[in-house]
Amino acid sequence: MDEIRVGVVGLGGRGQHWLRMLQKFAGYRVTAICDRQAALLEAAKAALTSPASVKTYARYEDLLADSGVDAVALCVRARNQGALAAQALEAGKHVSSEVPAAHTLEDCWRIVVAAERTGLVYLLGEQTRYWGFVDAWRDLVLQGRLGRVTFAEGQYIGFYGTWWYFSDPETGRFYTVEELKDHPEARPTWLHEMPPIHYLPHELSPMLKILDDRVVEVTAMSTRAPSYSFPEIGQPDIQVALMKTRKDAILRLATGYAQPVPKRGHHWYQVMGTRGCLEWKRSARDLPKMWLADAQMFDVAEVDWRFERLDAPAEARGSGHGDADYYVHASFRDAVLGRQRLEFDVYQAMDTAAPAILAAESIDQGTKLMKVPDFRPSALRPAGQWPASLA
Ligand SMILES: NC(=O)c1ccc[n+]([C@@H]2O[C@H](COP(=O)([O-])OP(=O)(O)OC[C@H]3O[C@@H](n4cnc5c(N)ncnc54)[C@H](O)[C@@H]3O)[C@@H](O)[C@H]2O)c1
């Protein structure tokens, strides 16, 4: 096989972006598209470069039954997006899934068990882990330049306007809070229900890559719902999780998508060790910072680390999110075609999802401390079997 026949599922903003990329990405051939919203399916059809060779489906199960599809590119935004990924693996399709991987621990396990039983490739399309500064920070940690890492932070406090919270289920069109009075057909979207802390892949994935670690315990707190900024949004403005890692570092992760913030990067990161620290920039005018105790440095130094990589191939430029979107599709292609093993495997993917899911459960249970399972096979859970607690 030298080409992956891929079906793109979920044709909202993100699915359309993936469709545009995959149609011109070497090693892929788009053979099917699917969305349960007819208007979005039609719009995507109009954007196909070779429409005659692409099947269109309104039902996901019909796409999964298509023998002309080797892999599913899953871009849905739904409570059951983890179950949909597992369903594709169970149907014999490789899966490249948008983030987050899943919204329940059962769905995390279902993906792991299905990937183990089938040997198919599952890649979580978390792209910030490919950013240039992430590799630079990981190298510094691996070389021991920071000493022992004791504390790290990641936050995604972004404000994209309020339009993702309400949409017309017929057309898929989104409406802002201000537009609601003129559009009684608008209904709350899944984002309206999804605890903001579930959206941690872009924090946990790069941080755990830098630390080469996984989370073992989590607890979390939330401001109240509805939002103080927009009472129409039944979501808290801020949720914050504290996590303990296997290597005994403490992580503070924060999310918030409803409250207005200045126009600057939505992500912010920090890593502190016993012999140094690294810090992402605070504003568009700022630069990242580094201090090493053993380098004759009286104060932090500014370092021009960026999202973009200096070694990015030409095809990566402009692919999205500081050129990082390219690496998701290149990694998936190379794994499915047997050219290179996944650097970010199914277990690491679940390491980004489970602590977030359990953070929300901790909030529901009054900031209870939750234990995070290790999804890797062990003597207690051989590969391909469900854990005893869920069997
Ligand atoms: N990696 C990133 O940087 C990034 C950026 C944006 C969004 N995302 C992720 O991408 C995904 C899609 O985001 P979006 O903004 O395009 O969402 P969206 O809500 O605009 O679109 C999702 C589409 O999936 C379709 N869908 C849902 N369930 C389906 C099913 N069972 N069968 C067929 N179609 C189904 C919906 O009809 C909808 O059109 C989300 O998981 C989101 O978290 C990731």
The ligand as a Gaussian input file, in Angstrom:
#p B3LYP/6-31G(d) Opt

LIG

0 1
 N       -6.517000      20.468000      16.847000
 C       -7.033000      21.686000      16.802000
 O       -6.336000      22.679000      16.827000
 C       -8.523000      21.850000      16.704000
 C       -9.082000      23.076000      16.332000
 C      -10.479000      23.150000      16.232000
 C      -11.258000      22.042000      16.510000
 N      -10.675000      20.880000      16.884000
 C      -11.465000      19.671000      17.129000
 O      -11.995000      19.262000      15.880000
 C      -13.282000      18.685000      16.052000
 C      -14.272000      19.384000      15.127000
 O      -14.323000      20.771000      15.435000
 P      -15.263000      21.753000      14.589000
 O      -14.990000      23.112000      15.094000
 O      -15.123000      21.466000      13.139000
 O      -16.700000      21.263000      15.124000
 P      -18.129000      21.496000      14.441000
 O      -19.119000      21.295000      15.543000
 O      -18.138000      22.742000      13.659000
 O      -18.225000      20.276000      13.404000
 C      -18.340000      18.950000      13.810000
 C      -19.172000      18.219000      12.777000
 O      -19.251000      16.838000      13.136000
 C      -20.513000      16.372000      12.718000
 N      -20.845000      15.156000      13.458000
 C      -20.934000      14.991000      14.812000
 N      -21.262000      13.728000      15.098000
 C      -21.376000      13.064000      13.922000
 C      -21.692000      11.732000      13.577000
 N      -21.983000      10.793000      14.498000
 N      -21.733000      11.395000      12.267000
 C      -21.473000      12.314000      11.308000
 N      -21.160000      13.602000      11.575000
 C      -21.111000      13.981000      12.879000
 C      -21.470000      17.515000      13.037000
 O      -22.657000      17.426000      12.261000
 C      -20.608000      18.732000      12.681000
 O      -20.846000      19.199000      11.366000
 C      -13.610000      18.826000      17.549000
 O      -13.351000      17.606000      18.194000
 C      -12.655000      19.881000      18.037000
 O      -12.308000      19.716000      19.398000
 C       -9.323000      20.757000      16.984000

